[in-house]
Amino acid sequence: MEIKTATLDEIPQIERLYQELFLEMSILQPKYIRPAKQDANFIRYTIIEDDSDILIATVEKEVVGFLLIKETTTPPYSCLVEHKYAFIVDVIVGKSYKNQGIGSALLEEAKKWAAYRHLDYLELNVLTENKGAKALYEKHGFKDMNHTMRLEC
């Protein structure tokens, strides 16, 4: 397995994994998430821009997982301490490659990505129902910082 930064050539393989990610999410929260395709322009933009990357895990040149990461800053609210940080937008490891250390390798590379840019911390969101992902993130030192709550009308 190799971890590297995605190039435009890998967009079709990333699109395939995005479909798998959105399907998994739709199974966890079918009332709010549906299976879908990711916009190729979104992927292209993420790869091209200087403040974001898609880190990919490859096995024999096949993209088997990825982590989309973006540099950002805290909102300009007077009560918030300003920070520059890395936000992990999406993470997916292909179904047939789960539990082989690929998610951990992607997270370790994300930590290096943030350190290289002198960012203060990494942040991400995870669906409450995604117990496996939550356990992986906690294993890597992520901690609960807030909760989104919803009341249906």
TORNU-196991 format. One line per 10 residues: number of its first residue (from 1); their letters; for each residue x, y, z of N, C-alpha, C, O. Coordinates in steps of 0.1 Angstrom, whole numbers, padded with zeros to 4 digits. Example, Ala and Ser with C-alpha at 12.3 -4.5 7.8 and 13.67 -1.06 7.14 Angstrom:
BEGIN
1 = AS = 0132,-0057,0078,0123,-0045,0078,0132,-0033,0078,0142,-0033,0085 ~ 0128,-0022,0071,0137,-0011,0071,0129,0000,0079,0134,0011,0080;
! end
This chain:
BEGIN
1 = MEIKTATLDE = 0008,-0012,0000,0000,0000,0000,0009,0012,0000,0019,0013,0006 ~ 0004,0022,-0007,0011,0035,-0008,0001,0046,-0005,-0010,0046,-0010 ~ 0006,0056,0002,-0003,0068,0005,0004,0080,-0003,0016,0082,-0001 ~ -0004,0087,-0011,0002,0098,-0018,-0009,0108,-0021,-0021,0106,-0018 ~ -0006,0120,-0026,-0015,0130,-0030,-0021,0127,-0044,-0014,0124,-0053 ~ -0034,0128,-0045,-0041,0125,-0057,-0037,0135,-0068,-0034,0146,-0066 ~ -0038,0130,-0080,-0036,0138,-0092,-0049,0137,-0100,-0058,0129,-0097 ~ -0050,0145,-0110,-0062,0146,-0118,-0065,0132,-0125,-0077,0129,-0128 ~ -0055,0124,-0127,-0057,0111,-0134,-0065,0102,-0125,-0071,0092,-0130 ~ -0065,0104,-0112,-0072,0095,-0103,-0086,0098,-0100,-0093,0092,-0093;
11 = IPQIERLYQE = -0091,0109,-0107,-0105,0113,-0105,-0115,0102,-0107,-0124,0101,-0098 ~ -0115,0094,-0118,-0125,0084,-0119,-0125,0074,-0108,-0136,0069,-0104 ~ -0113,0070,-0102,-0113,0061,-0091,-0118,0067,-0078,-0125,0061,-0070 ~ -0116,0080,-0077,-0121,0087,-0065,-0136,0089,-0066,-0143,0087,-0056 ~ -0141,0091,-0078,-0156,0092,-0080,-0162,0078,-0076,-0173,0078,-0070 ~ -0156,0067,-0080,-0161,0054,-0077,-0162,0052,-0061,-0172,0047,-0056 ~ -0152,0056,-0054,-0152,0055,-0040,-0162,0065,-0034,-0168,0061,-0023 ~ -0164,0076,-0040,-0174,0086,-0034,-0188,0079,-0035,-0196,0081,-0026 ~ -0191,0072,-0046,-0204,0065,-0047,-0205,0055,-0035,-0216,0054,-0029 ~ -0194,0048,-0032,-0195,0038,-0021,-0197,0046,-0008,-0204,0041,0001;
21 = LFLEMSILQP = -0190,0057,-0006,-0192,0065,0006,-0206,0070,0008,-0212,0068,0019 ~ -0212,0075,-0003,-0225,0081,-0002,-0235,0070,0000,-0245,0072,0007 ~ -0233,0058,-0005,-0242,0046,-0003,-0241,0042,0012,-0251,0040,0018 ~ -0229,0041,0017,-0227,0038,0031,-0234,0048,0040,-0241,0044,0050 ~ -0233,0060,0037,-0239,0071,0045,-0254,0070,0044,-0261,0072,0054 ~ -0259,0067,0032,-0274,0066,0031,-0280,0054,0038,-0291,0055,0042 ~ -0272,0044,0040,-0277,0032,0048,-0277,0036,0063,-0286,0032,0070 ~ -0268,0044,0067,-0267,0048,0081,-0278,0059,0085,-0284,0058,0095 ~ -0281,0068,0075,-0291,0078,0077,-0300,0080,0065,-0299,0090,0058 ~ -0308,0070,0062,-0316,0070,0049,-0326,0081,0049,-0330,0085,0038;
31 = KYIRPAKQDA = -0330,0087,0060,-0340,0098,0060,-0333,0111,0055,-0340,0120,0050 ~ -0320,0112,0056,-0313,0125,0053,-0303,0124,0042,-0299,0134,0036 ~ -0298,0112,0039,-0287,0110,0029,-0292,0100,0019,-0297,0089,0023 ~ -0289,0103,0006,-0292,0093,-0004,-0280,0090,-0012,-0270,0097,-0013 ~ -0280,0078,-0019,-0268,0075,-0027,-0267,0085,-0038,-0277,0090,-0044 ~ -0255,0089,-0042,-0253,0099,-0052,-0239,0098,-0058,-0230,0090,-0053 ~ -0236,0106,-0068,-0223,0107,-0074,-0217,0120,-0069,-0225,0130,-0068 ~ -0204,0121,-0067,-0198,0133,-0064,-0195,0141,-0077,-0191,0134,-0087 ~ -0196,0154,-0077,-0193,0162,-0088,-0178,0161,-0091,-0170,0164,-0083 ~ -0175,0158,-0103,-0161,0157,-0107,-0154,0170,-0106,-0142,0171,-0104;
41 = NFIRYTIIED = -0161,0181,-0109,-0155,0194,-0108,-0151,0197,-0093,-0141,0204,-0091 ~ -0159,0193,-0084,-0155,0194,-0070,-0142,0187,-0067,-0133,0192,-0060 ~ -0141,0175,-0071,-0129,0167,-0069,-0117,0174,-0076,-0106,0175,-0070 ~ -0119,0178,-0088,-0108,0185,-0096,-0103,0198,-0088,-0091,0200,-0087 ~ -0113,0206,-0084,-0110,0218,-0077,-0102,0215,-0064,-0092,0222,-0061 ~ -0106,0205,-0057,-0099,0201,-0044,-0085,0197,-0047,-0076,0201,-0040 ~ -0082,0190,-0058,-0069,0186,-0061,-0060,0198,-0066,-0048,0198,-0062 ~ -0066,0207,-0073,-0059,0218,-0079,-0055,0229,-0069,-0044,0235,-0069 ~ -0064,0232,-0060,-0063,0243,-0050,-0051,0240,-0041,-0048,0229,-0037 ~ -0045,0251,-0036,-0033,0250,-0027,-0037,0247,-0013,-0029,0242,-0005;
51 = DSDILIATVE = -0050,0250,-0009,-0054,0248,0005,-0061,0235,0008,-0066,0233,0018 ~ -0061,0226,-0002,-0067,0213,0000,-0060,0202,-0008,-0053,0205,-0018 ~ -0062,0190,-0004,-0057,0178,-0011,-0066,0166,-0009,-0074,0166,0000 ~ -0065,0157,-0018,-0071,0144,-0016,-0059,0134,-0014,-0051,0132,-0024 ~ -0058,0128,-0002,-0047,0118,0000,-0053,0105,-0003,-0064,0101,0001 ~ -0046,0097,-0012,-0051,0084,-0016,-0043,0073,-0011,-0030,0074,-0010 ~ -0049,0062,-0009,-0042,0049,-0006,-0044,0041,-0018,-0055,0038,-0023 ~ -0032,0036,-0023,-0032,0027,-0035,-0026,0013,-0032,-0017,0012,-0024 ~ -0032,0004,-0039,-0027,-0010,-0038,-0026,-0014,-0053,-0036,-0015,-0060 ~ -0013,-0016,-0058,-0011,-0020,-0072,-0018,-0010,-0081,-0025,-0014,-0091;
61 = KEVVGFLLIK = -0016,0003,-0079,-0021,0014,-0087,-0036,0016,-0086,-0041,0025,-0093 ~ -0043,0008,-0078,-0057,0010,-0076,-0060,0018,-0064,-0054,0016,-0053 ~ -0068,0029,-0065,-0071,0037,-0054,-0081,0029,-0046,-0093,0027,-0050 ~ -0077,0026,-0033,-0086,0018,-0024,-0091,0026,-0013,-0099,0021,-0005 ~ -0087,0038,-0011,-0092,0047,-0001,-0087,0061,-0003,-0077,0063,-0010 ~ -0094,0071,0003,-0090,0084,0002,-0094,0092,0014,-0103,0088,0022 ~ -0088,0104,0016,-0091,0113,0027,-0090,0127,0021,-0079,0131,0016 ~ -0101,0134,0021,-0101,0148,0015,-0099,0158,0027,-0106,0157,0037 ~ -0089,0166,0026,-0085,0175,0037,-0083,0189,0032,-0079,0192,0020 ~ -0087,0199,0040,-0087,0213,0036,-0083,0222,0047,-0087,0220,0059;
71 = ETTTPPYSCL = -0074,0231,0044,-0070,0241,0054,-0081,0252,0055,-0086,0256,0045 ~ -0084,0255,0068,-0094,0265,0070,-0091,0273,0083,-0081,0270,0090 ~ -0100,0283,0086,-0098,0291,0098,-0111,0291,0106,-0122,0289,0100 ~ -0110,0294,0118,-0123,0295,0126,-0131,0307,0121,-0125,0316,0116 ~ -0144,0306,0123,-0153,0317,0119,-0149,0330,0127,-0144,0329,0138 ~ -0152,0342,0121,-0148,0354,0127,-0158,0359,0138,-0163,0370,0137 ~ -0160,0351,0148,-0169,0355,0159,-0160,0360,0171,-0149,0354,0173 ~ -0164,0371,0177,-0155,0377,0187,-0152,0368,0199,-0142,0369,0206 ~ -0161,0358,0202,-0158,0349,0213,-0149,0337,0210,-0145,0330,0219 ~ -0146,0335,0197,-0138,0324,0193,-0123,0328,0192,-0120,0339,0187;
81 = VEHKYAFIVD = -0114,0319,0197,-0100,0321,0195,-0097,0317,0181,-0101,0307,0177 ~ -0090,0326,0174,-0087,0323,0160,-0077,0312,0159,-0067,0312,0165 ~ -0080,0302,0150,-0071,0291,0147,-0071,0288,0132,-0081,0290,0125 ~ -0060,0284,0127,-0059,0278,0114,-0058,0263,0116,-0050,0258,0124 ~ -0067,0256,0109,-0067,0241,0112,-0070,0234,0099,-0074,0239,0089 ~ -0069,0221,0100,-0072,0212,0089,-0085,0205,0091,-0087,0199,0102 ~ -0094,0206,0081,-0107,0200,0083,-0107,0188,0073,-0105,0189,0061 ~ -0110,0176,0079,-0111,0164,0071,-0125,0163,0066,-0134,0161,0074 ~ -0128,0165,0053,-0141,0166,0048,-0147,0152,0046,-0158,0149,0050 ~ -0139,0143,0040,-0144,0129,0037,-0133,0119,0039,-0121,0122,0036;
91 = VIVGKSYKNQ = -0137,0107,0043,-0128,0096,0044,-0135,0084,0040,-0147,0081,0044 ~ -0129,0076,0031,-0135,0063,0027,-0124,0053,0024,-0114,0056,0018 ~ -0126,0041,0029,-0118,0029,0025,-0127,0019,0018,-0138,0016,0024 ~ -0124,0015,0006,-0132,0006,-0001,-0136,-0006,0007,-0128,-0011,0015 ~ -0148,-0011,0005,-0153,-0022,0013,-0144,-0034,0014,-0143,-0040,0025 ~ -0138,-0038,0003,-0129,-0050,0003,-0115,-0047,0009,-0107,-0057,0010 ~ -0113,-0035,0014,-0100,-0032,0019,-0101,-0027,0034,-0091,-0022,0040 ~ -0113,-0028,0040,-0114,-0023,0054,-0107,-0032,0063,-0104,-0044,0060 ~ -0103,-0027,0075,-0096,-0034,0086,-0083,-0039,0081,-0078,-0050,0086 ~ -0076,-0032,0073,-0062,-0035,0069,-0053,-0024,0072,-0041,-0024,0067;
101 = GIGSALLEEA = -0057,-0014,0080,-0048,-0003,0084,-0048,0009,0074,-0040,0018,0076 ~ -0056,0008,0064,-0056,0019,0054,-0061,0032,0060,-0056,0043,0057 ~ -0072,0031,0067,-0078,0043,0074,-0068,0050,0083,-0066,0062,0083 ~ -0061,0041,0091,-0051,0046,0100,-0039,0053,0092,-0034,0064,0096 ~ -0035,0047,0081,-0024,0053,0073,-0028,0066,0067,-0020,0076,0067 ~ -0041,0067,0063,-0046,0080,0057,-0046,0091,0068,-0042,0102,0066 ~ -0051,0087,0080,-0051,0097,0091,-0037,0101,0096,-0035,0113,0099 ~ -0027,0092,0096,-0014,0096,0099,-0008,0105,0089,-0001,0115,0092 ~ -0011,0103,0076,-0007,0112,0065,-0014,0126,0067,-0008,0136,0064 ~ -0026,0126,0071,-0034,0139,0073,-0027,0146,0085,-0026,0159,0084;
111 = KKWAAYRHLD = -0022,0140,0095,-0015,0146,0106,-0002,0153,0101,0001,0164,0105 ~ 0005,0146,0092,0017,0152,0086,0014,0164,0077,0021,0174,0078 ~ 0003,0163,0070,-0002,0173,0061,-0004,0186,0069,0000,0197,0065 ~ -0011,0184,0080,-0014,0196,0089,-0002,0201,0096,0000,0213,0097 ~ 0007,0193,0100,0020,0197,0107,0028,0205,0097,0034,0215,0100 ~ 0029,0200,0085,0037,0207,0074,0033,0221,0072,0041,0230,0069 ~ 0020,0223,0073,0014,0237,0071,0013,0245,0084,0007,0256,0085 ~ 0018,0239,0095,0018,0246,0108,0004,0249,0113,0001,0260,0118 ~ -0005,0240,0111,-0019,0242,0115,-0021,0237,0130,-0013,0229,0135 ~ -0031,0243,0136,-0032,0241,0151,-0038,0227,0154,-0035,0221,0164;
121 = YLELNVLTEN = -0047,0222,0146,-0054,0209,0149,-0061,0204,0136,-0062,0211,0126 ~ -0065,0191,0138,-0074,0185,0127,-0088,0184,0133,-0090,0182,0145 ~ -0098,0185,0124,-0112,0184,0128,-0119,0177,0118,-0116,0177,0106 ~ -0130,0170,0122,-0138,0162,0112,-0152,0161,0119,-0154,0162,0131 ~ -0161,0157,0110,-0175,0153,0115,-0177,0138,0111,-0171,0133,0102 ~ -0185,0131,0120,-0188,0117,0117,-0202,0115,0121,-0207,0120,0131 ~ -0209,0107,0113,-0223,0103,0116,-0223,0095,0129,-0215,0087,0132 ~ -0233,0098,0138,-0234,0092,0150,-0235,0077,0149,-0229,0069,0157 ~ -0241,0072,0138,-0243,0057,0136,-0230,0050,0131,-0230,0038,0131 ~ -0220,0058,0127,-0208,0052,0122,-0198,0048,0133,-0188,0055,0135;
131 = KGAKALYEKH = -0202,0038,0140,-0194,0033,0152,-0179,0030,0148,-0170,0033,0156 ~ -0177,0023,0137,-0164,0019,0133,-0155,0031,0130,-0144,0031,0135 ~ -0160,0041,0123,-0152,0053,0121,-0150,0061,0134,-0138,0065,0136 ~ -0160,0062,0142,-0157,0069,0155,-0146,0062,0163,-0138,0069,0169 ~ -0146,0049,0163,-0136,0041,0171,-0122,0044,0165,-0112,0046,0172 ~ -0121,0044,0151,-0109,0047,0145,-0104,0061,0148,-0092,0063,0151 ~ -0112,0071,0147,-0108,0085,0150,-0104,0086,0165,-0094,0093,0168 ~ -0111,0080,0174,-0107,0080,0188,-0094,0074,0190,-0086,0078,0198 ~ -0091,0063,0183,-0078,0056,0184,-0067,0065,0180,-0056,0064,0185 ~ -0070,0074,0171,-0060,0084,0166,-0060,0097,0174,-0053,0107,0170;
141 = GFKDMNHTMR = -0067,0097,0185,-0066,0109,0194,-0077,0119,0192,-0077,0129,0199 ~ -0086,0117,0183,-0097,0127,0181,-0107,0126,0193,-0109,0115,0199 ~ -0112,0137,0197,-0121,0138,0209,-0134,0145,0205,-0134,0154,0196 ~ -0145,0141,0211,-0158,0148,0209,-0157,0163,0214,-0152,0165,0225 ~ -0161,0172,0205,-0160,0186,0209,-0174,0193,0209,-0176,0202,0216 ~ -0183,0188,0201,-0197,0193,0201,-0206,0182,0195,-0201,0173,0189 ~ -0219,0185,0196,-0229,0175,0190,-0239,0183,0182,-0243,0194,0186 ~ -0243,0178,0171,-0254,0184,0163,-0267,0177,0168,-0267,0164,0168 ~ -0277,0184,0171,-0289,0178,0175,-0300,0183,0166,-0300,0194,0161 ~ -0310,0175,0164,-0321,0178,0155,-0335,0174,0161,-0336,0164,0167;
151 = LEC = -0344,0183,0159,-0358,0180,0163,-0366,0181,0150,-0367,0192,0144 ~ -0373,0171,0147,-0381,0171,0135,-0395,0177,0138,-0400,0175,0149 ~ -0399,0185,0128,-0412,0193,0130,-0424,0185,0124,-0435,0190,0124;
! end
